[in-house]
């Protein structure tokens, strides 16, 4: 008998939006049959970069990532591409549900049948992404989207997970980033394929552009060098050159950057597996050591004195 998740997958591939929404929820919640269903999904992007193209947006809070996502969606739709958006929000430490959920800037695309927008709760997962983000990208791939945009929580230096999920990582900063850019520089240079200094009409924008260009120039690693652009996403200014740079990076991945892309995909598959292992281990520990957990809560045990499973 076909499982519920498998049935939903078939309906989602046939174009049923409500089935896709329920399927993503089952994957996010680790429904009993979700792992078996995901094991049958064979993403097109396993074959080559750009099938679909996956763009990651990251950067500090307030940089305008959602506004920039809106502009990228508009650019993709203008050339007829079907777009999926995975927007990861911070989560409540009490319920685990998403807080903020600020998708108002994407409202103009809400009724477009060629656009699918889904918010995921980070649920405390490190790296600026939800544990399910990579699997959700694979589902959007499986149902036929041409482009997927992944927008991270927005906490800065720790958002290295996006480079494993995305083909191209766009780092959005603002002139106010200032000291945070200094603190994040090594990590940013490592993950960024394209830099954007947004809200470029504000004081300090030109200086930040020059600082990033110098940092890229001094990066001795071979391969792609991240270009730096000044934009005002809310006004739609400077978007065209950024889209052209994203296209250029996609072309580079298909040619001389193919080995770098394959390494990222390999890291992503391992990361997703380890995330699932860790989640299962946490659940098993909570189920198996209830009495010990009560002692820990009461202060009769220390965390270091709690039992742990053998490797």
N, C-alpha and C positions, 0 to 999 in steps of 0.2 A: 504493500500500500504506500502510495506517495506521501511523504511527510508534508506538513503544513508549509515549512520553509521552501521545500522544493516546488510545491504548487505555486507559492507566491513568486518564486523566481521565474517560472514559466510565464506567469501573467505579467510580470514586470518587463520581461524581454518583449512581450507582445505589445507593450506600450501603455499598460495600465498604471497610472501614477499612484493610485491609492495602494496598489499591491507593492510598489517599490517603497513607499513610505513605511508600510507595515514590515516589510522585509528588513529594511535598515534598522528598525526598532528591535527586531528579533536578534539581529547581529550585535547591536549595541548592548542588549540585555543578556547576551549569551544564552538564548533559548536552547532547550535540550537538543534540538535538531539543527541548530545554526552552524555548528562546526562541520557536520557532515555535508550540509548544503554548500558551504564555502569551499570544501574540498573538491567539489565538482565544477566550480567556476574556473574557467580558463581565460584569463584576461588577454585581450589583444596586445596589450602593452608588454606582455612577456616576450613578444616576437621582435619588436622594434620600437624605438622612441617615436613618440608622436601618434600612437594608436591607442587611446587618444593622447593628446598633449596634456600634461599635468603641470600646472603652474602653482607654486606655493608663494603666499604673501606673508611676510613676517616683519616684525619691528616693534618698537615700544608702543604702549597705549597712547592714544591720541594722535598717532601719526597720520591717520586718515586711511587706514587699510580698507575699511568697508567702502568708503567713497571710491577708492582706487579699484576695488573689486567691481563696483558698479560700472566704472568706465571700461574695464577689460571685458565685462559681459557685453556691453553695448558694442564694442569693437568686434567681438567674435560674432555677434548676431548680425552685424552689418555685412559680414562676409558669408552668412548663411550657416554658420556652425551651431550645432546644438551644444548647450553649455550646462554642466552641473557645477553647483557651488557647494562646497563643504565648509561651513563656518564653525570653528570650534570656539565655544564660549567658556569662561570660567564657571566652576560649579560650586554649588552650595556645600559647605562642609557638613551640613546636617542631613539634607535630603539627597545630595549627589546630583540634583537637577541643575540645569544651566541657569545662571543668573546673568543679568544684563540682557542677553539675547537681542543685541542691537542690530536688527536687520532692516531698519526703516529706510536706510539709504538704498536698499535693493528693491524697494516696493514697486518701482516702475516696471520691473521685470516679472512681478508675481503672477500676472495673468498670461504671460508669454508661454505658449506650449513648447517652445524650443529652449526653455530655461527651467532648471529644477534646482531649488535652493533648500538646503538642509542644514540645520544647526545641530551640533553635537556638543554634549557636555564633556569637559575635560576629565571630570570625575577624579581629580587629583593626579592624573597621569602626568609624568614629567615630559619635558621636551616641547611644550606648547601645543600638543595635539591630544586628541582622544585616543584611547587604546584601539578603538574601532576604526580610526580614520583611514588607515591603509586598506582595510577590508571594504569600507564604504566606497573608496575610490575604485576598487576592483569591481564592485557591483555596478557603479555608474559606467564603467568601461563595458561590462558585460551587456548592459541594456542599450549600448550604442551611442553614448554621448561622444562628440568630437573633441571636446575640450573640458577639462575639469580644473576648477580653481579651488585651492585649499587655503583658507585664511586661518592663521593660528590665533591663539589666545591673545598674544600681545604682551609678553613679559620679557622680551629681549634676549639676553645672552644665552639663556637655557633652551632656546627654541631650535636646537640642532636637529630634532627629529624630522623637521620639514624637508631637509635635504635628502632624506631617504625616501620620502613619499613622492616628492615632486621631481619632475624632469628639470625644471628651471625654477630657481628661487629668486624672487624679487624682494629685496629688503627696502622697506619704506621708512624713511627718517624725516624729521623736521628740524628746522634750525634750533628749536628748543632742546633737541636731543643732547647737544653739548657734551657735558661730562660723561653721559652714559655711552656716547660713541667711543670715548677714550677707554672706558671700562670694557666695552664689548668688541673693540676693534679686531682682536685676534679671531674671535668667533665669527664676527661678521664677514671678514675677508675669507674665512674658510667656507662659509655656506653661500655667500651671495654670488649669483650669476649676473644680476642687474641691480644697481643701486638707484633709488629714487629719493631725491630731497623734495618732499612735498611741502605745500604751503610756502612756496619759494618767494612770495611777495613779502615775507617777514624778514626783519633784520637778521643777519648772520647766515642767510642761505648760501650766498656766494662763497663765504669762508668754509662752510661745511662741504660744499661741492669740491673745493680745492683740496681740503683735507682728505676726503675720500679718494680723490684721484691720485694724490700722492701715496696714500696707503696701498692702493692697487698697483701703482707703478713700482713700489718697493717690494712687492710680493714676488719672491724669486721662484715660485713654483711654476712649472711649465703648463701650457694649456691655455684655456679661455681666460681672458682678463675682463673683469666686470666693468662695463661702462657705467658712467654716472650721469644722471639726468636731473634737471630741475623742473618741477611741475607744480601746477595748482589743480588738483583733481576736482575740487568742487566747482571750478570754473571751466574744466575741460581743457586746460592749457598744458601743452607739452606732452600729451598722451601719445600722439602719433609716433614720435621717435622711440618711445619706450616699447610700443607694440612692435616696431621694426626690429628693435634689439632682441625682443623675445623670439621673433621669427628667426633672426640670425643665430641665436643660441640653439634653437631647435634644429636648424640646418647643420650646425657644428656637431651636435650630438649624433646625427645620422651619419657623419663622416669621421673626421679625426677624433671626435670626442666619444665615439661609440664605446670604447673600453671603460671610460669613466662612468658612462651611463649604466653599463652592465654591472659595474661594481656597486653603484648606488642601489640598483634593483636587488642585488644579492643581499646587501646589508638590510634592505627593507624587509625581505622575506624572513631573514633571521630575527630581526627585531620583532616582527609580528608574532613569530613562534614563541620567542622568549616572553613576550607580554602575556600570551595565553598561558604559558607554563606558570608564570608568576601569579597570575590571577587564580589559577586552579590551586596552587600551593597555599595561597592565603585562605581560600575557601575551605580547603581540607584542614588547615590548622585550626580555624575557628570551629569547625565541626568536631574535630577529634579531641580537642583539649579544652572542653568547656569548663571543667572543674578547675584546671590550672588557670584559665582565663579569669575565673571568678576570684581566685587568690591574687592574681596580678592586679585586678581592679581594686581589691581591698588593701593592697599594699603588703600582702604576706609573701609575695614573690617579687623579684626584680625582673625586668625584661631579659637581662643576661642569663637569669636562672631558669627561664622558660624552656620547655622542650622544643627541639627543632628536628625536622626530618633529616635522616642521613642522606648524603649525596647519592 
